Amino acid sequence: MARSEVALESVQVRARNIGGIDRTAVELSSGVTLLRGRNATHRSSFLQAIMAGLGSTRPSLKGDADEGEVTIDVDGETYSRTLTRRDGRVVFEGEPYLEDPTAADLFAFLLGDNEARLAVARGEDLREVIMRPIDVDAIEAEIAERTRERDAIDERLSELEGIEAELPRLESRRTTLRERLEEKRTELEEVEEAIERADADLEESRERREEIDDAFETVRRARAELEDLRFERSTEEATVEELESERAELEEELEAVDAPETDPDRIDDRVDDLRERKRELDDTLGELRSVINFNEEMLAGDELDADLAGDGGDGSVGDGSERDVTDALVADGDRTVCWSCGSRVERTAIEETIERLRSLHEEKLSDRNELQSRIDELSERRSAVVERTRAIERAEGRLSEVASELEECRDRIEELETAIDEKRAEIEELEAAARDAGGPDYDEVIALHRDATELELEIEGIEADLEEVDAEIDDAEATIAERDRLEDEREALTEELVDLRTRVDRIEADAVESFNEHMAAVLDILEYDNIERIWIERRERDDAGGRRETARTESELHVVRSDDEGASYQDSVAHLSESERAVTGLVFALAGYLAHEVYEDVPFVLLDSLEVIDADRIARVVEYFEEYAEYLVVALLPEDASALDDGYDVVSDI
């Protein structure tokens, strides 16, 4: 059994100026609570008060009030909402129980104007209702983010494969460098031994030998400086090559990017204009919704007695004269007093007016949605224009930087080449000075010292290369060790992506399966004579969109009846009786309640407008719904309430 996971004991509801309520305070216990009373006893208004406190913006403000308030105490926490009339519309403020009431409005607050119930009654596509609480944009954004994360891991794993493939080459290079290093060290030892033997054969004073050794050391330092200059030059030359390659890429990028033809400021002006029009439509829609809700409630009779009594509020009759309410109602069952103008009119005329208001509301809603789509389109276009402009500015700015860096590098190369030439000349002079200092007998020693210097420099270079290769191998081995962790992360991301991509379809499938299961159970309980089955079929429909065709699903409601001879036949939803449609709508809402797990967020289910169902079946419906809500609050007429379990809590005075 799916039931609210919010374990509660009692709930205190205090309301002022909600619907037709002046002021009331009611305590609700867990389980079923019956709001028992005739019309105009504010049962629906009390349900609206609960809705307002829980977070809905559908409830109406009392017609003669400018502000109202609802406070709900739930499990030690207090949630309050205020309703204020501003510029012809009702503004909701405060801290409600729910942050987002969308799912609860559709599948838990089942009053007469509930959209899930009406969608069934009108034969509309039920998929749109089931899918409405799902933030598809958020899911798609999450999918995009997880895809980026997985792509980054794939790229990193690909890098690891390359690093692993490179590892044998690095190890081979390290072996070669070690062998060369050993060879050069051996050669250096041999040269140094030859120098010692040559020095031993020459008889010089100690001071003379030190002078000659200093000359050789000066030559060695000069050669080391020459190698440093050559290395720096090769580095600068490599930088020039990289910068020239980057410059070519930037020039290609600028050639490929067209300058935007539209000024972002012009788009901003257009968006501001559209947003202003949308705000006006939002205000109009709010006013229309308030008028429709108010008139529907008045027409249903919840306020009729008070209006005919002429209480001096917004619903006063005509010139305010006293008249007997019973006489006013009995005089003509098909006529009533218009609470707007005070004249007696046909009820059908008011109903037609409400229907025209609904049509106008739908038309304005369509206009508002079109404006929003245009705003979104222009916003995306502006973002694209701004991004393209920034890309051009970034490329041009970087191109200028590259040109400056190239000039600096080339100047530095010229300076280094001059310094290298100067250092070569200096070395030649130093070697000549060393020969002069040693005399002709030191020619062999000078040659040996030159060899020793070159070997030392070569050894230093090999040691530097070996150190670099060792570091690369250490990094590669440490990096390759990441693979197991990255592969685990990738697997988790893949599973999450599958879940995200199937979430929408899964919720729809769960809702359809839930509806079909519960509908079969309810039909069995209610025992309608000639209805064998009411079920939803999920069907795919191709939508032509540009050059591609995309498939979407729709949920189609089927009715299977049996004739007097027991033969089954397909029937239309339009042919269902009011009672049958009401029950089907309630079960459809229950399916949404379970599929979206609304019970995890709100422990209430509210039922109203059940009069078209006979009392015995109402009792069975309430008993069935009781299993799925911590609090089930049902508005009933006295004769209908009498058919229910005597153990239920009853509230008669609101």
DRENLUM-48095 format. One line per field, with one value per residue (C-alpha): residue number from 0; residue in one letter; x, y, z. Coordinates in steps of 0.5 Angstrom, whole numbers, plus 500, padded with zeros to 3 digits. Example, Ala and Ser with C-alpha at 12.3 -4.5 7.8 and 13.67 -1.06 7.14 Angstrom:
DRENLUM-48095
nr <- c(0:1) .
rest <- c(A:S) .
c1 <- c(525:527) .
c2 <- c(491:498) .
c3 <- c(516:514) .
END
This chain:
DRENLUM-48095
nr <- c(0:1:2:3:4:5:6:7:8:9:10:11:12:13:14:15:16:17:18:19:20:21:22:23:24:25:26:27:28:29:30:31:32:33:34:35:36:37:38:39:40:41:42:43:44:45:46:47:48:49:50:51:52:53:54:55:56:57:58:59:60:61:62:63:64:65:66:67:68:69:70:71:72:73:74:75:76:77:78:79:80:81:82:83:84:85:86:87:88:89:90:91:92:93:94:95:96:97:98:99:100:101:102:103:104:105:106:107:108:109:110:111:112:113:114:115:116:117:118:119:120:121:122:123:124:125:126:127:128:129:130:131:132:133:134:135:136:137:138:139:140:141:142:143:144:145:146:147:148:149:150:151:152:153:154:155:156:157:158:159:160:161:162:163:164:165:166:167:168:169:170:171:172:173:174:175:176:177:178:179:180:181:182:183:184:185:186:187:188:189:190:191:192:193:194:195:196:197:198:199:200:201:202:203:204:205:206:207:208:209:210:211:212:213:214:215:216:217:218:219:220:221:222:223:224:225:226:227:228:229:230:231:232:233:234:235:236:237:238:239:240:241:242:243:244:245:246:247:248:249:250:251:252:253:254:255:256:257:258:259:260:261:262:263:264:265:266:267:268:269:270:271:272:273:274:275:276:277:278:279:280:281:282:283:284:285:286:287:288:289:290:291:292:293:294:295:296:297:298:299:300:301:302:303:304:305:306:307:308:309:310:311:312:313:314:315:316:317:318:319:320:321:322:323:324:325:326:327:328:329:330:331:332:333:334:335:336:337:338:339:340:341:342:343:344:345:346:347:348:349:350:351:352:353:354:355:356:357:358:359:360:361:362:363:364:365:366:367:368:369:370:371:372:373:374:375:376:377:378:379:380:381:382:383:384:385:386:387:388:389:390:391:392:393:394:395:396:397:398:399:400:401:402:403:404:405:406:407:408:409:410:411:412:413:414:415:416:417:418:419:420:421:422:423:424:425:426:427:428:429:430:431:432:433:434:435:436:437:438:439:440:441:442:443:444:445:446:447:448:449:450:451:452:453:454:455:456:457:458:459:460:461:462:463:464:465:466:467:468:469:470:471:472:473:474:475:476:477:478:479:480:481:482:483:484:485:486:487:488:489:490:491:492:493:494:495:496:497:498:499:500:501:502:503:504:505:506:507:508:509:510:511:512:513:514:515:516:517:518:519:520:521:522:523:524:525:526:527:528:529:530:531:532:533:534:535:536:537:538:539:540:541:542:543:544:545:546:547:548:549:550:551:552:553:554:555:556:557:558:559:560:561:562:563:564:565:566:567:568:569:570:571:572:573:574:575:576:577:578:579:580:581:582:583:584:585:586:587:588:589:590:591:592:593:594:595:596:597:598:599:600:601:602:603:604:605:606:607:608:609:610:611:612:613:614:615:616:617:618:619:620:621:622:623:624:625:626:627:628:629:630:631:632:633:634:635:636:637:638:639:640:641:642:643:644:645:646:647:648:649:650:651:652:653) .
rest <- c(M:A:R:S:E:V:A:L:E:S:V:Q:V:R:A:R:N:I:G:G:I:D:R:T:A:V:E:L:S:S:G:V:T:L:L:R:G:R:N:A:T:H:R:S:S:F:L:Q:A:I:M:A:G:L:G:S:T:R:P:S:L:K:G:D:A:D:E:G:E:V:T:I:D:V:D:G:E:T:Y:S:R:T:L:T:R:R:D:G:R:V:V:F:E:G:E:P:Y:L:E:D:P:T:A:A:D:L:F:A:F:L:L:G:D:N:E:A:R:L:A:V:A:R:G:E:D:L:R:E:V:I:M:R:P:I:D:V:D:A:I:E:A:E:I:A:E:R:T:R:E:R:D:A:I:D:E:R:L:S:E:L:E:G:I:E:A:E:L:P:R:L:E:S:R:R:T:T:L:R:E:R:L:E:E:K:R:T:E:L:E:E:V:E:E:A:I:E:R:A:D:A:D:L:E:E:S:R:E:R:R:E:E:I:D:D:A:F:E:T:V:R:R:A:R:A:E:L:E:D:L:R:F:E:R:S:T:E:E:A:T:V:E:E:L:E:S:E:R:A:E:L:E:E:E:L:E:A:V:D:A:P:E:T:D:P:D:R:I:D:D:R:V:D:D:L:R:E:R:K:R:E:L:D:D:T:L:G:E:L:R:S:V:I:N:F:N:E:E:M:L:A:G:D:E:L:D:A:D:L:A:G:D:G:G:D:G:S:V:G:D:G:S:E:R:D:V:T:D:A:L:V:A:D:G:D:R:T:V:C:W:S:C:G:S:R:V:E:R:T:A:I:E:E:T:I:E:R:L:R:S:L:H:E:E:K:L:S:D:R:N:E:L:Q:S:R:I:D:E:L:S:E:R:R:S:A:V:V:E:R:T:R:A:I:E:R:A:E:G:R:L:S:E:V:A:S:E:L:E:E:C:R:D:R:I:E:E:L:E:T:A:I:D:E:K:R:A:E:I:E:E:L:E:A:A:A:R:D:A:G:G:P:D:Y:D:E:V:I:A:L:H:R:D:A:T:E:L:E:L:E:I:E:G:I:E:A:D:L:E:E:V:D:A:E:I:D:D:A:E:A:T:I:A:E:R:D:R:L:E:D:E:R:E:A:L:T:E:E:L:V:D:L:R:T:R:V:D:R:I:E:A:D:A:V:E:S:F:N:E:H:M:A:A:V:L:D:I:L:E:Y:D:N:I:E:R:I:W:I:E:R:R:E:R:D:D:A:G:G:R:R:E:T:A:R:T:E:S:E:L:H:V:V:R:S:D:D:E:G:A:S:Y:Q:D:S:V:A:H:L:S:E:S:E:R:A:V:T:G:L:V:F:A:L:A:G:Y:L:A:H:E:V:Y:E:D:V:P:F:V:L:L:D:S:L:E:V:I:D:A:D:R:I:A:R:V:V:E:Y:F:E:E:Y:A:E:Y:L:V:V:A:L:L:P:E:D:A:S:A:L:D:D:G:Y:D:V:V:S:D:I) .
c1 <- c(500:503:501:504:511:509:507:502:497:493:493:490:487:485:482:480:476:478:472:466:469:469:473:474:478:478:482:483:485:489:484:478:474:467:465:458:453:448:450:453:456:463:465:469:471:475:478:481:483:487:490:492:496:499:502:496:495:488:484:480:479:472:469:468:475:481:486:485:490:491:495:496:500:503:507:509:511:506:505:502:499:496:492:492:488:492:490:485:488:490:497:499:505:508:511:507:508:510:515:512:504:504:503:498:494:493:493:491:487:481:475:470:475:481:484:486:478:476:481:478:471:473:476:483:490:491:499:500:496:501:507:506:509:516:521:523:528:531:532:535:540:542:543:547:551:552:554:559:562:562:565:571:572:572:577:581:581:583:589:591:591:596:600:600:602:607:610:614:618:619:622:626:629:631:635:638:640:642:647:649:651:655:659:660:662:667:670:670:674:679:680:681:686:690:690:693:698:700:700:705:710:710:715:712:712:706:704:704:700:695:695:694:688:685:685:682:677:675:674:670:665:665:663:657:655:655:651:646:645:644:639:635:635:632:627:625:625:620:616:616:613:608:606:606:601:596:596:594:589:586:586:582:577:576:575:570:566:561:560:553:548:543:545:544:541:535:534:533:528:524:524:522:516:514:515:511:505:506:506:499:497:499:495:489:489:489:483:479:481:479:472:471:473:468:462:463:463:457:453:455:451:456:455:448:444:448:448:440:440:443:448:451:458:460:454:448:442:439:437:439:431:430:427:425:431:426:421:427:430:423:420:423:428:431:432:437:439:445:450:454:448:442:437:434:437:437:442:444:446:450:453:454:458:462:464:465:470:473:474:477:482:484:485:489:493:495:497:501:505:506:509:513:516:518:521:525:527:529:533:537:538:541:546:548:549:553:557:559:561:565:568:571:573:577:580:582:585:589:591:594:597:600:603:607:609:612:616:619:621:624:628:630:633:637:640:641:645:649:651:652:657:660:661:664:669:671:672:677:680:680:683:689:690:690:695:700:700:702:706:707:708:701:697:696:693:689:686:684:681:677:675:673:669:665:664:662:657:654:653:649:645:644:643:637:634:634:631:625:624:624:619:615:615:613:607:605:605:601:596:595:593:587:583:579:576:575:572:567:565:564:559:555:554:552:547:545:544:540:535:535:533:528:525:519:517:517:513:508:508:507:501:498:499:497:490:489:490:486:480:479:479:474:470:469:468:462:459:457:452:454:462:467:473:476:483:488:493:499:500:506:505:509:510:513:518:522:527:526:520:520:515:511:506:499:495:488:482:478:471:469:461:457:450:444:446:453:457:463:463:468:464:466:468:463:458:460:455:456:457:462:466:467:469:474:477:478:482:486:488:490:494:498:498:502:506:509:509:506:504:512:511:504:499:493:488:482:475:469:464:462:454:453:456:450:451:453:458:461:462:466:470:472:474:478:482:483:488:493:493:494:489:483:478:471:466:459:452:448:445:451:455:450:452:459:462:460:467:469:471:465:466:459:460:465) .
c2 <- c(500:507:512:518:517:523:521:526:526:532:539:545:550:557:561:568:571:565:563:564:564:570:566:559:554:547:541:535:528:523:518:521:527:528:536:535:540:543:548:555:552:553:546:548:554:550:545:552:554:547:548:555:553:547:552:552:559:556:558:565:571:572:577:583:582:585:581:574:569:561:558:551:547:541:536:542:547:553:555:561:564:571:573:580:583:588:591:587:580:576:576:570:571:567:560:555:547:546:550:547:545:543:536:537:541:536:530:531:537:534:539:540:544:540:539:532:530:535:532:526:529:533:527:531:528:525:525:532:532:526:530:537:536:534:539:536:542:541:533:535:540:534:530:535:536:528:527:532:529:522:525:528:522:518:523:522:515:516:520:514:509:514:515:507:506:511:508:502:508:512:506:504:512:511:505:508:515:511:507:513:516:511:511:518:518:512:517:523:518:516:523:526:520:522:529:527:523:529:534:529:529:536:540:546:550:549:557:556:549:553:559:554:550:557:558:551:552:559:556:550:556:560:553:552:559:558:552:555:561:555:552:559:560:553:555:561:558:553:559:562:556:555:562:562:556:559:566:561:558:565:568:561:562:569:568:562:567:572:578:579:583:584:589:585:592:592:585:587:592:587:582:588:590:582:581:587:584:578:581:584:578:575:580:579:571:572:576:571:566:569:571:564:561:566:565:557:557:562:558:551:554:555:562:563:563:569:573:572:574:581:581:588:585:584:579:584:583:589:595:591:590:584:578:571:566:560:564:567:560:556:561:559:553:555:562:565:572:575:576:581:586:583:582:575:571:564:559:557:564:565:558:560:567:562:558:564:566:560:560:567:564:559:564:569:563:561:568:568:562:564:570:566:562:568:571:565:565:572:571:565:569:574:570:567:574:576:569:570:578:576:570:575:580:574:572:579:580:574:575:582:579:573:579:582:576:574:580:580:573:574:580:576:571:576:578:571:570:576:573:566:570:574:568:564:569:569:562:562:568:564:558:562:565:558:555:561:560:553:554:549:543:544:543:536:538:543:538:534:539:541:534:534:540:537:531:534:538:532:529:534:534:527:527:533:528:522:526:529:522:519:524:523:515:517:521:516:510:515:517:510:508:513:508:504:510:513:507:506:513:512:506:510:516:511:508:515:517:511:513:520:519:514:518:521:515:511:516:516:508:508:512:509:502:505:508:501:497:502:503:495:495:501:498:492:495:500:495:499:495:495:497:492:496:503:503:508:506:509:510:513:519:521:529:532:537:540:535:530:526:525:520:522:518:520:517:515:513:507:505:498:496:490:490:486:480:480:482:487:493:499:506:513:517:522:517:516:518:524:519:514:520:523:516:515:522:521:514:518:523:517:514:521:521:515:515:522:520:526:522:523:531:532:528:530:528:533:531:535:535:528:529:526:519:516:515:508:509:515:511:505:511:514:507:506:512:512:507:512:518:520:525:524:530:530:535:531:533:530:525:522:523:518:512:512:509:512:511:517:524:529:537:540:547:551) .
c3 <- c(500:498:504:506:509:514:520:524:529:529:524:526:521:522:516:515:509:505:499:503:510:515:520:523:526:525:528:524:526:522:517:514:516:513:512:513:511:506:500:503:509:506:506:499:502:508:503:499:506:507:500:501:507:504:498:493:489:486:493:492:497:500:495:500:503:501:505:508:512:513:518:519:525:522:527:531:525:523:516:514:508:507:501:499:493:489:483:481:483:489:491:496:501:507:508:506:507:500:496:489:489:482:483:489:485:480:484:491:492:488:488:483:478:479:472:473:474:468:463:464:463:457:454:453:452:459:458:459:465:468:465:468:475:471:470:463:462:469:467:460:464:469:463:459:465:467:459:460:466:463:456:461:464:457:455:461:460:453:455:460:454:451:457:458:451:452:458:454:450:456:460:454:453:461:460:454:458:463:459:455:462:464:458:458:466:464:458:463:468:462:460:467:468:462:465:471:467:463:469:472:466:466:472:474:480:484:483:475:475:479:474:468:472:473:466:464:469:466:459:462:465:459:455:460:459:452:452:457:451:446:450:451:444:442:447:444:437:440:443:436:432:437:437:429:429:434:430:424:428:430:423:421:427:425:418:420:425:421:425:428:424:430:436:443:445:440:442:449:448:444:450:455:450:450:458:459:455:458:465:463:460:467:471:466:467:475:474:470:474:480:477:474:481:485:480:480:487:487:482:486:491:497:497:494:501:504:497:497:504:502:507:505:502:495:494:496:492:487:492:498:500:505:501:504:501:501:497:492:491:490:485:479:480:473:475:480:482:479:484:480:478:482:477:476:470:467:471:464:462:468:466:459:461:465:459:455:461:461:453:454:459:455:449:454:456:449:448:454:452:445:448:453:447:443:449:450:443:443:449:446:440:444:448:441:439:445:445:438:439:445:441:436:441:445:438:436:443:443:436:438:444:440:435:441:444:437:436:443:442:435:439:444:439:436:442:444:437:439:446:443:438:443:448:442:441:448:449:443:447:453:450:447:453:456:451:452:459:459:453:447:452:454:448:449:456:453:448:454:458:452:452:459:459:453:457:463:459:456:462:465:459:460:467:466:461:465:471:466:464:471:473:467:468:476:473:468:473:478:473:470:477:477:471:476:480:473:470:477:476:469:470:476:471:465:470:472:465:463:469:467:460:462:468:464:460:467:470:465:464:472:472:466:470:476:473:470:476:480:475:475:482:483:478:481:488:485:481:475:471:464:464:463:463:463:461:458:452:451:444:440:435:430:430:423:426:420:417:422:425:433:436:442:446:448:453:450:455:453:455:454:455:455:452:455:451:455:448:449:445:445:447:448:454:452:453:460:466:470:476:472:469:476:479:473:474:481:480:474:480:484:479:479:486:486:480:482:490:492:499:500:500:502:507:505:499:499:496:493:488:489:489:482:485:489:497:497:492:495:501:497:494:500:503:497:498:505:504:500:505:512:512:507:508:504:503:503:503:510:506:502:509:512:508:511:516:523:526:521:524:522:522:521:523:519) .
END
